[in-house]
Amino acid sequence: MSSLRIRYQTIEFGDIDIHVRTLRNKQQFLDRDGVAEKLGISSATWPIFGVVWVSGEVLAHLMFDYSIEGKRILEVGCGIALASLVLNHRLADITATDYHPEVEYFLGENVSLNKDKKIPFIRTGWGDTISSLGLFDLVIGSDLLYERGHVELLAAFINQHAKPHCDVILVDPGRGHHAQFSKKMVGLGYTHSQGKASHLELLSQPFQGQVLRYHR
C-alpha cells in the first residue's frame, strides 16, 4: 500500500472518537496484480471504497445510539465501514461485506487504530451465493443504489440474509433509484418508510438525501 497516499482522521460520535485510515482523495489508484480489474472494478471506480462519504457519516451517527442488544447486524457495501467501526466500538455483533478486494485490509487497519476486536468480513458481490453469512436481525448500508441494475440485486441479497423478522436501514443520497428499490422490497414483504437524516449539524458536508427504513 506504500504507493497510495493516505489520510488519518478522527470523527466524533458523542463521547466516542473513531479513528480512520482512508485514501487521501478519490484520485488514488493501486490495483496490484490486476485483482480489481479481474473483478470488473475500473480505475475510475477503484477509489470509491476508500474515502468517507457523507451518507456513511449519516449511517454511522444513526448507529451510535441505535438499540443493538440481541441483534446480529450486517453492513452491506461497507467501503471504509464507518458505521461498522462505530457498532464494533459499542461491542455490537457486526459483520461487514463489500466487493472491493482492498476493503478487508483497510478494515483491519482501522479496527487496530481503534483498539477494538476484529470485525468479521466477507468479500462478496450481491449476485454471489454465499451461505456462510447466515441471517441477520438488522441490515444496514449507505449510498448503495448507484445504478438501476443494482435495485434487484441488492433487494435479493438483503432478503437472502434477512431473518423472518428483520429491519433494514439504508441511507440514500438521492441518485434516483430508491423508489424502484422500495417497490421491490415491499414486494418481498417489507413495510417501508423514509425520512430526513438527523445529526445534520455534525456532518462534514450538507446532506439532502433520505434514510430508507424497511421492516418485516
C-alpha positions in Angstrom: 0.0 0.0 0.0 3.1 2.3 0.1 2.3 3.8 -3.3 -1.1 5.1 -2.1 -1.4 8.5 -0.4 -3.5 8.0 2.7 -5.1 10.2 5.3 -5.8 9.8 9.0 -8.8 11.5 10.6 -10.9 11.3 13.8 -14.6 11.5 13.7 -16.6 12.2 16.9 -19.8 10.4 17.9 -20.9 11.8 21.2 -18.1 10.9 23.7 -16.6 8.3 21.2 -13.7 9.1 18.9 -13.5 6.9 15.8 -10.1 6.9 14.1 -10.0 6.1 10.4 -7.2 5.5 7.9 -8.5 6.3 4.4 -7.3 7.2 0.9 -6.2 10.8 0.8 -8.6 11.5 -2.1 -10.6 9.9 -4.9 -7.7 10.1 -7.3 -5.7 7.3 -5.6 -5.3 4.0 -7.5 -3.2 0.9 -7.0 -4.5 -2.4 -8.5 -1.8 -4.8 -7.5 -1.7 -7.8 -10.0 -4.9 -6.5 -11.6 -7.0 -8.1 -9.0 -9.7 -5.4 -9.1 -9.7 -5.3 -12.9 -10.5 -9.0 -12.9 -13.4 -8.3 -10.7 -14.7 -5.7 -13.1 -13.6 -2.7 -11.0 -12.3 0.1 -13.2 -9.6 2.6 -12.3 -12.3 5.3 -12.1 -14.3 3.4 -9.5 -11.4 1.8 -7.7 -11.0 4.6 -5.0 -14.7 4.8 -4.2 -14.4 2.3 -1.3 -11.6 4.2 0.4 -13.0 7.6 1.5 -15.6 8.7 4.0 -18.8 9.6 2.2 -21.4 11.8 3.8 -24.0 9.0 3.5 -21.7 6.9 5.5 -21.4 9.6 8.2 -25.2 9.7 8.4 -25.4 5.9 8.9 -22.7 5.9 11.5 -24.5 8.6 13.5 -27.7 6.6 13.3 -25.8 3.6 14.6 -24.2 5.5 17.5 -27.3 5.2 19.7 -29.3 2.5 17.9 -30.6 -0.4 20.0 -28.2 -3.3 19.4 -28.9 -5.7 22.2 -29.5 -9.2 20.9 -29.2 -8.1 17.3 -27.0 -9.7 14.6 -26.1 -6.8 12.2 -24.8 -6.9 8.6 -23.3 -3.9 6.8 -23.7 -4.2 3.0 -21.2 -2.5 0.7 -19.4 -1.2 3.7 -16.4 0.6 2.0 -14.4 2.3 4.7 -17.1 0.9 7.1 -17.5 3.8 9.4 -20.9 2.5 10.7 -19.3 -0.9 11.4 -16.5 0.7 13.3 -19.0 2.6 15.5 -21.0 -0.5 16.1 -17.9 -2.6 16.8 -16.7 0.0 19.4 -20.1 -0.4 21.1 -19.5 -4.2 21.2 -22.3 -5.0 18.7 -22.4 -8.2 16.8 -21.5 -6.7 13.4 -20.4 -8.4 10.1 -19.2 -6.3 7.1 -19.3 -7.1 3.4 -18.0 -5.4 0.3 -17.0 -6.4 -3.3 -13.7 -4.5 -3.4 -10.5 -6.5 -2.7 -8.9 -3.8 -0.6 -11.7 -3.3 1.9 -10.7 -6.1 4.3 -7.1 -4.7 4.6 -8.4 -1.1 5.4 -11.0 -2.5 7.8 -8.4 -4.4 9.7 -6.1 -1.4 9.9 -9.0 0.8 11.2 -10.1 -1.8 13.8 -6.5 -1.8 15.1 -6.4 2.0 15.2 -9.4 2.0 17.5 -8.0 -0.9 19.6 -11.2 -2.9 19.1 -12.0 -6.5 18.3 -11.8 -7.9 14.8 -14.9 -7.3 12.6 -15.9 -10.4 10.6 -15.6 -9.6 6.9 -16.6 -11.4 3.8 -15.8 -10.1 0.3 -18.9 -10.8 -1.8 -20.9 -9.4 -4.7 -24.7 -9.1 -4.4 -25.2 -11.7 -7.1 -22.9 -14.2 -5.4 -24.4 -17.2 -3.5 -22.8 -17.0 0.0 -24.2 -19.5 2.5 -21.7 -18.8 5.2 -23.0 -15.3 6.0 -26.2 -16.6 7.6 -29.2 -14.5 8.7 -29.4 -11.1 10.4 -31.8 -9.0 12.6 -30.6 -5.7 11.1 -29.1 -4.9 7.6 -27.6 -1.5 7.0 -25.9 0.3 4.2 -25.2 3.7 2.7 -25.2 5.0 -0.9 -25.7 1.6 -2.4 -28.1 2.3 -5.3 -25.6 3.7 -7.9 -27.3 2.2 -10.9 -30.8 1.0 -11.9 -29.4 -2.6 -12.2 -28.5 -2.6 -8.6 -32.1 -2.5 -7.4 -33.0 -6.1 -7.9 -29.5 -7.4 -7.0 -29.4 -5.5 -3.7 -33.0 -6.4 -2.7 -32.4 -10.1 -3.4 -29.1 -10.0 -1.4 -30.7 -8.3 1.6 -33.7 -10.7 1.5 -31.3 -13.7 1.3 -29.7 -12.7 4.5 -32.6 -11.3 6.5 -34.3 -13.2 9.3 -38.1 -13.6 9.1 -38.3 -10.6 11.4 -35.8 -8.0 10.2 -35.1 -4.3 9.9 -33.2 -2.7 7.1 -31.8 0.8 7.2 -30.3 2.4 4.1 -29.0 5.9 3.7 -29.6 7.1 0.1 -28.2 10.5 -1.2 -30.8 10.7 -3.9 -29.4 9.0 -7.0 -32.9 8.3 -8.3 -33.3 4.6 -7.8 -34.7 4.4 -4.3 -38.4 4.4 -5.4 -37.9 1.3 -7.5 -35.9 -0.4 -4.7 -38.7 0.3 -2.2 -41.3 -1.1 -4.5 -39.1 -4.3 -4.8 -38.7 -4.5 -1.1 -42.5 -4.1 -0.5 -43.0 -6.9 -3.0 -40.7 -9.1 -0.8 -43.0 -8.5 2.2 -41.4 -5.5 3.9 -43.1 -2.3 5.1 -41.4 0.9 4.0 -40.9 4.4 5.4 -38.4 7.1 4.8 -37.4 10.4 6.2 -34.8 13.1 6.6 -31.5 12.4 8.3 -30.7 13.6 11.8 -27.5 15.0 13.2 -27.1 17.2 10.1 -25.1 19.7 12.0 -22.4 17.1 12.8 -21.8 16.1 9.1 -18.7 17.2 7.1 -20.9 18.2 4.1 -24.6 19.1 3.5 -26.8 16.1 3.0 -30.1 16.2 1.1 -30.9 12.5 0.9 -33.2 10.2 2.7 -33.0 7.5 5.3 -34.9 4.5 4.0 -36.3 2.0 6.5 -37.8 -1.4 5.9 -39.3 -3.9 8.3 -40.6 -7.4 8.1 
